[in-house]
């Protein structure tokens, strides 16, 4: 069983930065696809950034391209979401998630495809 715990959320001003971390326990992350999802009030959960187990293939939500970066450190069983140039639309609860995809180069982006989830962490962007 993989357990995921997020940290690093909180409040930021527009234009600011936050770095989310997700630490895994139970298994190494080497074979897992990893994702960051967010859910804003009244909206469905959506993929923000996802990364494949191998080849470093990534997916980014259009509105976060060139602002957010997903990365992983398998040795530390940790993956990250660096969020720069934040704006109020980035406000929501952010979840980290993991899954073993059908192929190491596949990037999965649907929440229903992920097996393991963190508890969620609040990110609020306001002036």
Steps between C-alpha positions, in 0.01 A plus 500: 500500500635841403431790733547857381531812712502852358666806649586852397158648440370822646439854385678706240450831329441524127832466324648304787626144525436187701658158488294196582663176606356151515681232696420136439531209739457131442658464156764656284365747246712371211213322326228751573349772292445803720256783483387819662131576487296787630141559588355848523171565679209382287726347237614152415845376584740560211853401414746784536824317426586134451821311429572151371720249681763504227612736226380793701194550283276762649155652469403851607161665516501776242457781749809397699745448215817702555396565859491158671760224494460143617809308601589184685778370721459124512784456747315722748160351407387855447352699217440868469289767338678832464239770448612841378312807385200391700165660436165479681375235254760264646314495830374160606578179678800328346537125508796283411432161350681193370429207269690232314415566134477232229835615357784701659471774238127552541375810679159454657292813560158385611437495876311172461819334377695567819502251786674685778422846632626741755263670741506832315646836592353847466656760272354850512614779272367843587614854557 
